[in-house]
Amino acid sequence: MNRRRRKKLQRRLTEAAGWGDVQQVERWLVAGADPGRPDPDGTTPLYRASVQGRADNVRRLLAAGADPDAESGSGDEGLPLCAAACWGHLDAVRELLVAGADRQRREDDGQGRTAAEWAAAGDHHTTLALLQGHDGSRH
């Protein structure tokens, strides 16, 4: 696949991950977009789905091989788990934890906040409780 086409596919997958439904995400995955590769702006599809609270898209991207601990590298972005926790997206947090996201990992190459710190800062008490007591099962 040529470079221009790959960039276009990644941008479309990342957009679908944040604002589309799981069928749109599937469409771009089948077309050849990589679930773990960032778009031309440096945003990973999993980060975009997580920050928007799109739990179905998070689940699909994880199933396609996206790394739950891959940091999105543009602007103020970071870890998918931190993004979901920051906004209190409980179902997205749950999907990431079930997939093995590291609750203790800090954003910004280890210099930033953990997901629990983001949840606490946003007064997302239910999300914080899940992050503190997660046992790997679905609730």
Phi and psi in radians as a Rosetta constraint file:
Dihedral C 1 N 2 CA 2 C 2 CIRCULARHARMONIC -1.319 0.35
Dihedral N 2 CA 2 C 2 N 3 CIRCULARHARMONIC 2.841 0.35
Dihedral C 2 N 3 CA 3 C 3 CIRCULARHARMONIC -1.079 0.35
Dihedral N 3 CA 3 C 3 N 4 CIRCULARHARMONIC -0.752 0.35
Dihedral C 3 N 4 CA 4 C 4 CIRCULARHARMONIC -1.073 0.35
Dihedral N 4 CA 4 C 4 N 5 CIRCULARHARMONIC -0.786 0.35
Dihedral C 4 N 5 CA 5 C 5 CIRCULARHARMONIC -1.125 0.35
Dihedral N 5 CA 5 C 5 N 6 CIRCULARHARMONIC -0.726 0.35
Dihedral C 5 N 6 CA 6 C 6 CIRCULARHARMONIC -1.065 0.35
Dihedral N 6 CA 6 C 6 N 7 CIRCULARHARMONIC -0.774 0.35
Dihedral C 6 N 7 CA 7 C 7 CIRCULARHARMONIC -1.062 0.35
Dihedral N 7 CA 7 C 7 N 8 CIRCULARHARMONIC -0.751 0.35
Dihedral C 7 N 8 CA 8 C 8 CIRCULARHARMONIC -1.109 0.35
Dihedral N 8 CA 8 C 8 N 9 CIRCULARHARMONIC -0.774 0.35
Dihedral C 8 N 9 CA 9 C 9 CIRCULARHARMONIC -1.099 0.35
Dihedral N 9 CA 9 C 9 N 10 CIRCULARHARMONIC -0.758 0.35
Dihedral C 9 N 10 CA 10 C 10 CIRCULARHARMONIC -1.111 0.35
Dihedral N 10 CA 10 C 10 N 11 CIRCULARHARMONIC -0.723 0.35
Dihedral C 10 N 11 CA 11 C 11 CIRCULARHARMONIC -1.086 0.35
Dihedral N 11 CA 11 C 11 N 12 CIRCULARHARMONIC -0.765 0.35
Dihedral C 11 N 12 CA 12 C 12 CIRCULARHARMONIC -1.155 0.35
Dihedral N 12 CA 12 C 12 N 13 CIRCULARHARMONIC -0.706 0.35
Dihedral C 12 N 13 CA 13 C 13 CIRCULARHARMONIC -1.113 0.35
Dihedral N 13 CA 13 C 13 N 14 CIRCULARHARMONIC -0.776 0.35
Dihedral C 13 N 14 CA 14 C 14 CIRCULARHARMONIC -1.106 0.35
Dihedral N 14 CA 14 C 14 N 15 CIRCULARHARMONIC -0.724 0.35
Dihedral C 14 N 15 CA 15 C 15 CIRCULARHARMONIC -1.109 0.35
Dihedral N 15 CA 15 C 15 N 16 CIRCULARHARMONIC -0.800 0.35
Dihedral C 15 N 16 CA 16 C 16 CIRCULARHARMONIC -1.096 0.35
Dihedral N 16 CA 16 C 16 N 17 CIRCULARHARMONIC -0.654 0.35
Dihedral C 16 N 17 CA 17 C 17 CIRCULARHARMONIC -1.055 0.35
Dihedral N 17 CA 17 C 17 N 18 CIRCULARHARMONIC -0.639 0.35
Dihedral C 17 N 18 CA 18 C 18 CIRCULARHARMONIC -1.572 0.35
Dihedral N 18 CA 18 C 18 N 19 CIRCULARHARMONIC -0.575 0.35
Dihedral C 18 N 19 CA 19 C 19 CIRCULARHARMONIC -2.215 0.35
Dihedral N 19 CA 19 C 19 N 20 CIRCULARHARMONIC -0.071 0.35
Dihedral C 19 N 20 CA 20 C 20 CIRCULARHARMONIC -1.829 0.35
Dihedral N 20 CA 20 C 20 N 21 CIRCULARHARMONIC -3.041 0.35
Dihedral C 20 N 21 CA 21 C 21 CIRCULARHARMONIC -1.780 0.35
Dihedral N 21 CA 21 C 21 N 22 CIRCULARHARMONIC 3.081 0.35
Dihedral C 21 N 22 CA 22 C 22 CIRCULARHARMONIC -1.135 0.35
Dihedral N 22 CA 22 C 22 N 23 CIRCULARHARMONIC -0.486 0.35
Dihedral C 22 N 23 CA 23 C 23 CIRCULARHARMONIC -1.172 0.35
Dihedral N 23 CA 23 C 23 N 24 CIRCULARHARMONIC -0.633 0.35
Dihedral C 23 N 24 CA 24 C 24 CIRCULARHARMONIC -1.206 0.35
Dihedral N 24 CA 24 C 24 N 25 CIRCULARHARMONIC -0.715 0.35
Dihedral C 24 N 25 CA 25 C 25 CIRCULARHARMONIC -1.050 0.35
Dihedral N 25 CA 25 C 25 N 26 CIRCULARHARMONIC -0.806 0.35
Dihedral C 25 N 26 CA 26 C 26 CIRCULARHARMONIC -1.032 0.35
Dihedral N 26 CA 26 C 26 N 27 CIRCULARHARMONIC -0.720 0.35
Dihedral C 26 N 27 CA 27 C 27 CIRCULARHARMONIC -0.983 0.35
Dihedral N 27 CA 27 C 27 N 28 CIRCULARHARMONIC -0.808 0.35
Dihedral C 27 N 28 CA 28 C 28 CIRCULARHARMONIC -1.320 0.35
Dihedral N 28 CA 28 C 28 N 29 CIRCULARHARMONIC -0.525 0.35
Dihedral C 28 N 29 CA 29 C 29 CIRCULARHARMONIC -1.148 0.35
Dihedral N 29 CA 29 C 29 N 30 CIRCULARHARMONIC -0.780 0.35
Dihedral C 29 N 30 CA 30 C 30 CIRCULARHARMONIC -1.113 0.35
Dihedral N 30 CA 30 C 30 N 31 CIRCULARHARMONIC -0.583 0.35
Dihedral C 30 N 31 CA 31 C 31 CIRCULARHARMONIC -1.259 0.35
Dihedral N 31 CA 31 C 31 N 32 CIRCULARHARMONIC -0.212 0.35
Dihedral C 31 N 32 CA 32 C 32 CIRCULARHARMONIC 2.044 0.35
Dihedral N 32 CA 32 C 32 N 33 CIRCULARHARMONIC 0.056 0.35
Dihedral C 32 N 33 CA 33 C 33 CIRCULARHARMONIC -1.172 0.35
Dihedral N 33 CA 33 C 33 N 34 CIRCULARHARMONIC 2.553 0.35
Dihedral C 33 N 34 CA 34 C 34 CIRCULARHARMONIC -1.659 0.35
Dihedral N 34 CA 34 C 34 N 35 CIRCULARHARMONIC 2.120 0.35
Dihedral C 34 N 35 CA 35 C 35 CIRCULARHARMONIC -1.129 0.35
Dihedral N 35 CA 35 C 35 N 36 CIRCULARHARMONIC -0.317 0.35
Dihedral C 35 N 36 CA 36 C 36 CIRCULARHARMONIC -1.843 0.35
Dihedral N 36 CA 36 C 36 N 37 CIRCULARHARMONIC -0.032 0.35
Dihedral C 36 N 37 CA 37 C 37 CIRCULARHARMONIC -1.657 0.35
Dihedral N 37 CA 37 C 37 N 38 CIRCULARHARMONIC 2.389 0.35
Dihedral C 37 N 38 CA 38 C 38 CIRCULARHARMONIC -1.273 0.35
Dihedral N 38 CA 38 C 38 N 39 CIRCULARHARMONIC 2.776 0.35
Dihedral C 38 N 39 CA 39 C 39 CIRCULARHARMONIC -1.324 0.35
Dihedral N 39 CA 39 C 39 N 40 CIRCULARHARMONIC 3.113 0.35
Dihedral C 39 N 40 CA 40 C 40 CIRCULARHARMONIC -1.039 0.35
Dihedral N 40 CA 40 C 40 N 41 CIRCULARHARMONIC -0.353 0.35
Dihedral C 40 N 41 CA 41 C 41 CIRCULARHARMONIC -1.532 0.35
Dihedral N 41 CA 41 C 41 N 42 CIRCULARHARMONIC -0.093 0.35
Dihedral C 41 N 42 CA 42 C 42 CIRCULARHARMONIC 1.679 0.35
Dihedral N 42 CA 42 C 42 N 43 CIRCULARHARMONIC 0.059 0.35
Dihedral C 42 N 43 CA 43 C 43 CIRCULARHARMONIC -1.560 0.35
Dihedral N 43 CA 43 C 43 N 44 CIRCULARHARMONIC 2.233 0.35
Dihedral C 43 N 44 CA 44 C 44 CIRCULARHARMONIC -1.436 0.35
Dihedral N 44 CA 44 C 44 N 45 CIRCULARHARMONIC 2.603 0.35
Dihedral C 44 N 45 CA 45 C 45 CIRCULARHARMONIC -1.011 0.35
Dihedral N 45 CA 45 C 45 N 46 CIRCULARHARMONIC -0.678 0.35
Dihedral C 45 N 46 CA 46 C 46 CIRCULARHARMONIC -1.155 0.35
Dihedral N 46 CA 46 C 46 N 47 CIRCULARHARMONIC -0.691 0.35
Dihedral C 46 N 47 CA 47 C 47 CIRCULARHARMONIC -1.065 0.35
Dihedral N 47 CA 47 C 47 N 48 CIRCULARHARMONIC -0.820 0.35
Dihedral C 47 N 48 CA 48 C 48 CIRCULARHARMONIC -1.076 0.35
Dihedral N 48 CA 48 C 48 N 49 CIRCULARHARMONIC -0.755 0.35
Dihedral C 48 N 49 CA 49 C 49 CIRCULARHARMONIC -1.113 0.35
Dihedral N 49 CA 49 C 49 N 50 CIRCULARHARMONIC -0.680 0.35
Dihedral C 49 N 50 CA 50 C 50 CIRCULARHARMONIC -1.199 0.35
Dihedral N 50 CA 50 C 50 N 51 CIRCULARHARMONIC -0.804 0.35
Dihedral C 50 N 51 CA 51 C 51 CIRCULARHARMONIC -1.171 0.35
Dihedral N 51 CA 51 C 51 N 52 CIRCULARHARMONIC -0.466 0.35
Dihedral C 51 N 52 CA 52 C 52 CIRCULARHARMONIC -1.587 0.35
Dihedral N 52 CA 52 C 52 N 53 CIRCULARHARMONIC -0.070 0.35
Dihedral C 52 N 53 CA 53 C 53 CIRCULARHARMONIC 1.257 0.35
Dihedral N 53 CA 53 C 53 N 54 CIRCULARHARMONIC 0.520 0.35
Dihedral C 53 N 54 CA 54 C 54 CIRCULARHARMONIC -1.593 0.35
Dihedral N 54 CA 54 C 54 N 55 CIRCULARHARMONIC 1.369 0.35
Dihedral C 54 N 55 CA 55 C 55 CIRCULARHARMONIC -1.030 0.35
Dihedral N 55 CA 55 C 55 N 56 CIRCULARHARMONIC -0.667 0.35
Dihedral C 55 N 56 CA 56 C 56 CIRCULARHARMONIC -1.102 0.35
Dihedral N 56 CA 56 C 56 N 57 CIRCULARHARMONIC -0.708 0.35
Dihedral C 56 N 57 CA 57 C 57 CIRCULARHARMONIC -1.222 0.35
Dihedral N 57 CA 57 C 57 N 58 CIRCULARHARMONIC -0.666 0.35
Dihedral C 57 N 58 CA 58 C 58 CIRCULARHARMONIC -1.014 0.35
Dihedral N 58 CA 58 C 58 N 59 CIRCULARHARMONIC -0.857 0.35
Dihedral C 58 N 59 CA 59 C 59 CIRCULARHARMONIC -1.031 0.35
Dihedral N 59 CA 59 C 59 N 60 CIRCULARHARMONIC -0.772 0.35
Dihedral C 59 N 60 CA 60 C 60 CIRCULARHARMONIC -1.155 0.35
Dihedral N 60 CA 60 C 60 N 61 CIRCULARHARMONIC -0.750 0.35
Dihedral C 60 N 61 CA 61 C 61 CIRCULARHARMONIC -1.129 0.35
Dihedral N 61 CA 61 C 61 N 62 CIRCULARHARMONIC -0.702 0.35
Dihedral C 61 N 62 CA 62 C 62 CIRCULARHARMONIC -1.098 0.35
Dihedral N 62 CA 62 C 62 N 63 CIRCULARHARMONIC -0.748 0.35
Dihedral C 62 N 63 CA 63 C 63 CIRCULARHARMONIC -1.105 0.35
Dihedral N 63 CA 63 C 63 N 64 CIRCULARHARMONIC -0.509 0.35
Dihedral C 63 N 64 CA 64 C 64 CIRCULARHARMONIC -1.458 0.35
Dihedral N 64 CA 64 C 64 N 65 CIRCULARHARMONIC -0.055 0.35
Dihedral C 64 N 65 CA 65 C 65 CIRCULARHARMONIC 1.948 0.35
Dihedral N 65 CA 65 C 65 N 66 CIRCULARHARMONIC 0.120 0.35
Dihedral C 65 N 66 CA 66 C 66 CIRCULARHARMONIC -1.120 0.35
Dihedral N 66 CA 66 C 66 N 67 CIRCULARHARMONIC 2.440 0.35
Dihedral C 66 N 67 CA 67 C 67 CIRCULARHARMONIC -1.420 0.35
Dihedral N 67 CA 67 C 67 N 68 CIRCULARHARMONIC 2.085 0.35
Dihedral C 67 N 68 CA 68 C 68 CIRCULARHARMONIC -1.137 0.35
Dihedral N 68 CA 68 C 68 N 69 CIRCULARHARMONIC -0.277 0.35
Dihedral C 68 N 69 CA 69 C 69 CIRCULARHARMONIC -1.896 0.35
Dihedral N 69 CA 69 C 69 N 70 CIRCULARHARMONIC 0.212 0.35
Dihedral C 69 N 70 CA 70 C 70 CIRCULARHARMONIC -1.360 0.35
Dihedral N 70 CA 70 C 70 N 71 CIRCULARHARMONIC 2.211 0.35
Dihedral C 70 N 71 CA 71 C 71 CIRCULARHARMONIC -1.457 0.35
Dihedral N 71 CA 71 C 71 N 72 CIRCULARHARMONIC 2.323 0.35
Dihedral C 71 N 72 CA 72 C 72 CIRCULARHARMONIC -1.404 0.35
Dihedral N 72 CA 72 C 72 N 73 CIRCULARHARMONIC 2.309 0.35
Dihedral C 72 N 73 CA 73 C 73 CIRCULARHARMONIC -1.850 0.35
Dihedral N 73 CA 73 C 73 N 74 CIRCULARHARMONIC 0.387 0.35
Dihedral C 73 N 74 CA 74 C 74 CIRCULARHARMONIC -2.047 0.35
Dihedral N 74 CA 74 C 74 N 75 CIRCULARHARMONIC 2.496 0.35
Dihedral C 74 N 75 CA 75 C 75 CIRCULARHARMONIC 1.001 0.35
Dihedral N 75 CA 75 C 75 N 76 CIRCULARHARMONIC -2.294 0.35
Dihedral C 75 N 76 CA 76 C 76 CIRCULARHARMONIC -1.648 0.35
Dihedral N 76 CA 76 C 76 N 77 CIRCULARHARMONIC 0.320 0.35
Dihedral C 76 N 77 CA 77 C 77 CIRCULARHARMONIC -1.393 0.35
Dihedral N 77 CA 77 C 77 N 78 CIRCULARHARMONIC 3.088 0.35
Dihedral C 77 N 78 CA 78 C 78 CIRCULARHARMONIC -2.948 0.35
Dihedral N 78 CA 78 C 78 N 79 CIRCULARHARMONIC -2.290 0.35
Dihedral C 78 N 79 CA 79 C 79 CIRCULARHARMONIC -1.445 0.35
Dihedral N 79 CA 79 C 79 N 80 CIRCULARHARMONIC 2.481 0.35
Dihedral C 79 N 80 CA 80 C 80 CIRCULARHARMONIC -0.978 0.35
Dihedral N 80 CA 80 C 80 N 81 CIRCULARHARMONIC -0.752 0.35
Dihedral C 80 N 81 CA 81 C 81 CIRCULARHARMONIC -1.100 0.35
Dihedral N 81 CA 81 C 81 N 82 CIRCULARHARMONIC -0.724 0.35
Dihedral C 81 N 82 CA 82 C 82 CIRCULARHARMONIC -1.150 0.35
Dihedral N 82 CA 82 C 82 N 83 CIRCULARHARMONIC -0.689 0.35
Dihedral C 82 N 83 CA 83 C 83 CIRCULARHARMONIC -1.086 0.35
Dihedral N 83 CA 83 C 83 N 84 CIRCULARHARMONIC -0.811 0.35
Dihedral C 83 N 84 CA 84 C 84 CIRCULARHARMONIC -1.165 0.35
Dihedral N 84 CA 84 C 84 N 85 CIRCULARHARMONIC -0.712 0.35
Dihedral C 84 N 85 CA 85 C 85 CIRCULARHARMONIC -1.168 0.35
Dihedral N 85 CA 85 C 85 N 86 CIRCULARHARMONIC -0.659 0.35
Dihedral C 85 N 86 CA 86 C 86 CIRCULARHARMONIC -0.995 0.35
Dihedral N 86 CA 86 C 86 N 87 CIRCULARHARMONIC -0.621 0.35
Dihedral C 86 N 87 CA 87 C 87 CIRCULARHARMONIC -1.791 0.35
Dihedral N 87 CA 87 C 87 N 88 CIRCULARHARMONIC 0.051 0.35
Dihedral C 87 N 88 CA 88 C 88 CIRCULARHARMONIC 1.253 0.35
Dihedral N 88 CA 88 C 88 N 89 CIRCULARHARMONIC 0.518 0.35
Dihedral C 88 N 89 CA 89 C 89 CIRCULARHARMONIC -1.419 0.35
Dihedral N 89 CA 89 C 89 N 90 CIRCULARHARMONIC 1.436 0.35
Dihedral C 89 N 90 CA 90 C 90 CIRCULARHARMONIC -0.978 0.35
Dihedral N 90 CA 90 C 90 N 91 CIRCULARHARMONIC -0.804 0.35
Dihedral C 90 N 91 CA 91 C 91 CIRCULARHARMONIC -1.164 0.35
Dihedral N 91 CA 91 C 91 N 92 CIRCULARHARMONIC -0.651 0.35
Dihedral C 91 N 92 CA 92 C 92 CIRCULARHARMONIC -1.168 0.35
Dihedral N 92 CA 92 C 92 N 93 CIRCULARHARMONIC -0.735 0.35
Dihedral C 92 N 93 CA 93 C 93 CIRCULARHARMONIC -1.019 0.35
Dihedral N 93 CA 93 C 93 N 94 CIRCULARHARMONIC -0.803 0.35
Dihedral C 93 N 94 CA 94 C 94 CIRCULARHARMONIC -1.038 0.35
Dihedral N 94 CA 94 C 94 N 95 CIRCULARHARMONIC -0.795 0.35
Dihedral C 94 N 95 CA 95 C 95 CIRCULARHARMONIC -1.058 0.35
Dihedral N 95 CA 95 C 95 N 96 CIRCULARHARMONIC -0.751 0.35
Dihedral C 95 N 96 CA 96 C 96 CIRCULARHARMONIC -1.139 0.35
Dihedral N 96 CA 96 C 96 N 97 CIRCULARHARMONIC -0.724 0.35
Dihedral C 96 N 97 CA 97 C 97 CIRCULARHARMONIC -1.140 0.35
Dihedral N 97 CA 97 C 97 N 98 CIRCULARHARMONIC -0.739 0.35
Dihedral C 97 N 98 CA 98 C 98 CIRCULARHARMONIC -1.074 0.35
Dihedral N 98 CA 98 C 98 N 99 CIRCULARHARMONIC -0.572 0.35
Dihedral C 98 N 99 CA 99 C 99 CIRCULARHARMONIC -1.410 0.35
Dihedral N 99 CA 99 C 99 N 100 CIRCULARHARMONIC -0.057 0.35
Dihedral C 99 N 100 CA 100 C 100 CIRCULARHARMONIC 1.757 0.35
Dihedral N 100 CA 100 C 100 N 101 CIRCULARHARMONIC 0.269 0.35
Dihedral C 100 N 101 CA 101 C 101 CIRCULARHARMONIC -1.015 0.35
Dihedral N 101 CA 101 C 101 N 102 CIRCULARHARMONIC 2.462 0.35
Dihedral C 101 N 102 CA 102 C 102 CIRCULARHARMONIC -1.426 0.35
Dihedral N 102 CA 102 C 102 N 103 CIRCULARHARMONIC 1.928 0.35
Dihedral C 102 N 103 CA 103 C 103 CIRCULARHARMONIC -1.130 0.35
Dihedral N 103 CA 103 C 103 N 104 CIRCULARHARMONIC -0.428 0.35
Dihedral C 103 N 104 CA 104 C 104 CIRCULARHARMONIC -1.606 0.35
Dihedral N 104 CA 104 C 104 N 105 CIRCULARHARMONIC -0.145 0.35
Dihedral C 104 N 105 CA 105 C 105 CIRCULARHARMONIC -1.204 0.35
Dihedral N 105 CA 105 C 105 N 106 CIRCULARHARMONIC 2.403 0.35
Dihedral C 105 N 106 CA 106 C 106 CIRCULARHARMONIC -1.756 0.35
Dihedral N 106 CA 106 C 106 N 107 CIRCULARHARMONIC 2.500 0.35
Dihedral C 106 N 107 CA 107 C 107 CIRCULARHARMONIC -1.215 0.35
Dihedral N 107 CA 107 C 107 N 108 CIRCULARHARMONIC 3.112 0.35
Dihedral C 107 N 108 CA 108 C 108 CIRCULARHARMONIC 0.953 0.35
Dihedral N 108 CA 108 C 108 N 109 CIRCULARHARMONIC 0.897 0.35
Dihedral C 108 N 109 CA 109 C 109 CIRCULARHARMONIC 0.943 0.35
Dihedral N 109 CA 109 C 109 N 110 CIRCULARHARMONIC 0.703 0.35
Dihedral C 109 N 110 CA 110 C 110 CIRCULARHARMONIC 1.545 0.35
Dihedral N 110 CA 110 C 110 N 111 CIRCULARHARMONIC 0.028 0.35
Dihedral C 110 N 111 CA 111 C 111 CIRCULARHARMONIC -1.771 0.35
Dihedral N 111 CA 111 C 111 N 112 CIRCULARHARMONIC -0.206 0.35
Dihedral C 111 N 112 CA 112 C 112 CIRCULARHARMONIC -1.716 0.35
Dihedral N 112 CA 112 C 112 N 113 CIRCULARHARMONIC -2.727 0.35
Dihedral C 112 N 113 CA 113 C 113 CIRCULARHARMONIC -1.477 0.35
Dihedral N 113 CA 113 C 113 N 114 CIRCULARHARMONIC 2.769 0.35
Dihedral C 113 N 114 CA 114 C 114 CIRCULARHARMONIC -1.519 0.35
Dihedral N 114 CA 114 C 114 N 115 CIRCULARHARMONIC 2.958 0.35
Dihedral C 114 N 115 CA 115 C 115 CIRCULARHARMONIC -1.068 0.35
Dihedral N 115 CA 115 C 115 N 116 CIRCULARHARMONIC -0.704 0.35
Dihedral C 115 N 116 CA 116 C 116 CIRCULARHARMONIC -1.110 0.35
Dihedral N 116 CA 116 C 116 N 117 CIRCULARHARMONIC -0.683 0.35
Dihedral C 116 N 117 CA 117 C 117 CIRCULARHARMONIC -1.127 0.35
Dihedral N 117 CA 117 C 117 N 118 CIRCULARHARMONIC -0.668 0.35
Dihedral C 117 N 118 CA 118 C 118 CIRCULARHARMONIC -1.144 0.35
Dihedral N 118 CA 118 C 118 N 119 CIRCULARHARMONIC -0.779 0.35
Dihedral C 118 N 119 CA 119 C 119 CIRCULARHARMONIC -1.079 0.35
Dihedral N 119 CA 119 C 119 N 120 CIRCULARHARMONIC -0.733 0.35
Dihedral C 119 N 120 CA 120 C 120 CIRCULARHARMONIC -1.127 0.35
Dihedral N 120 CA 120 C 120 N 121 CIRCULARHARMONIC -0.744 0.35
Dihedral C 120 N 121 CA 121 C 121 CIRCULARHARMONIC -1.108 0.35
Dihedral N 121 CA 121 C 121 N 122 CIRCULARHARMONIC -0.510 0.35
Dihedral C 121 N 122 CA 122 C 122 CIRCULARHARMONIC -1.643 0.35
Dihedral N 122 CA 122 C 122 N 123 CIRCULARHARMONIC 0.102 0.35
Dihedral C 122 N 123 CA 123 C 123 CIRCULARHARMONIC 0.993 0.35
Dihedral N 123 CA 123 C 123 N 124 CIRCULARHARMONIC 0.646 0.35
Dihedral C 123 N 124 CA 124 C 124 CIRCULARHARMONIC -1.693 0.35
Dihedral N 124 CA 124 C 124 N 125 CIRCULARHARMONIC 1.405 0.35
Dihedral C 124 N 125 CA 125 C 125 CIRCULARHARMONIC -1.129 0.35
Dihedral N 125 CA 125 C 125 N 126 CIRCULARHARMONIC -0.672 0.35
Dihedral C 125 N 126 CA 126 C 126 CIRCULARHARMONIC -1.190 0.35
Dihedral N 126 CA 126 C 126 N 127 CIRCULARHARMONIC -0.721 0.35
Dihedral C 126 N 127 CA 127 C 127 CIRCULARHARMONIC -1.117 0.35
Dihedral N 127 CA 127 C 127 N 128 CIRCULARHARMONIC -0.748 0.35
Dihedral C 127 N 128 CA 128 C 128 CIRCULARHARMONIC -1.067 0.35
Dihedral N 128 CA 128 C 128 N 129 CIRCULARHARMONIC -0.760 0.35
Dihedral C 128 N 129 CA 129 C 129 CIRCULARHARMONIC -1.067 0.35
Dihedral N 129 CA 129 C 129 N 130 CIRCULARHARMONIC -0.725 0.35
Dihedral C 129 N 130 CA 130 C 130 CIRCULARHARMONIC -1.094 0.35
Dihedral N 130 CA 130 C 130 N 131 CIRCULARHARMONIC -0.761 0.35
Dihedral C 130 N 131 CA 131 C 131 CIRCULARHARMONIC -1.140 0.35
Dihedral N 131 CA 131 C 131 N 132 CIRCULARHARMONIC -0.583 0.35
Dihedral C 131 N 132 CA 132 C 132 CIRCULARHARMONIC -1.436 0.35
Dihedral N 132 CA 132 C 132 N 133 CIRCULARHARMONIC -0.466 0.35
Dihedral C 132 N 133 CA 133 C 133 CIRCULARHARMONIC -2.156 0.35
Dihedral N 133 CA 133 C 133 N 134 CIRCULARHARMONIC 0.315 0.35
Dihedral C 133 N 134 CA 134 C 134 CIRCULARHARMONIC -1.099 0.35
Dihedral N 134 CA 134 C 134 N 135 CIRCULARHARMONIC 2.300 0.35
Dihedral C 134 N 135 CA 135 C 135 CIRCULARHARMONIC -2.036 0.35
Dihedral N 135 CA 135 C 135 N 136 CIRCULARHARMONIC 0.155 0.35
Dihedral C 135 N 136 CA 136 C 136 CIRCULARHARMONIC 1.621 0.35
Dihedral N 136 CA 136 C 136 N 137 CIRCULARHARMONIC -0.125 0.35
Dihedral C 136 N 137 CA 137 C 137 CIRCULARHARMONIC -1.730 0.35
Dihedral N 137 CA 137 C 137 N 138 CIRCULARHARMONIC 2.806 0.35
Dihedral C 137 N 138 CA 138 C 138 CIRCULARHARMONIC -1.509 0.35
Dihedral N 138 CA 138 C 138 N 139 CIRCULARHARMONIC 2.550 0.35
